[in-house]
Amino acid sequence: MNILFLCTSNINRSRTAQELFSALDNGNIYKSAGLSKKYVSKAGTTLCTEDMLDWADKIYVFEKKQIDRIRKHTGEKNLHKISNLDIEDKYQYFQRELVLLLLQKLLRNSNVSI
């Protein structure tokens, strides 16, 4: 399964999720990206494209506003693949609390086979 993690700038939350689950689970393919062209450009990280959204079987975002942003740019076609992890943008890359939240929220999901 192709799993895509999306946050604002692809610095902390989505990158942590991608790298964590890539290391723990070789049964799926994980990618991450940011949804804000401005912040992704500043950080030199990966900007989400429509091709990435189409590639993904499952998309995880961290805030409701990210779902709204996807809907604004691509309409309804990807909404059925999106789940909101509801994790605030207050964590640093691989911060212990962020890792624990990701494990807690995603291990309940049957798509992650760790």
HUURSUL-V409541 format. One record per helix or strand. SS is the DSSP state (~ for helix, > for strand). FROM is the first residue (numbers start at 1). TO is the last residue. Records with the same first field share a line. If there is no record, write none. Layout:
# HUURSUL-V409541
SS=FROM-TO  FROM-TO
This chain:
# HUURSUL-V409541
>=2-7  29-34  47-47  58-61  82-84
~=13-24  37-43  50-55  64-74  79-81  96-107
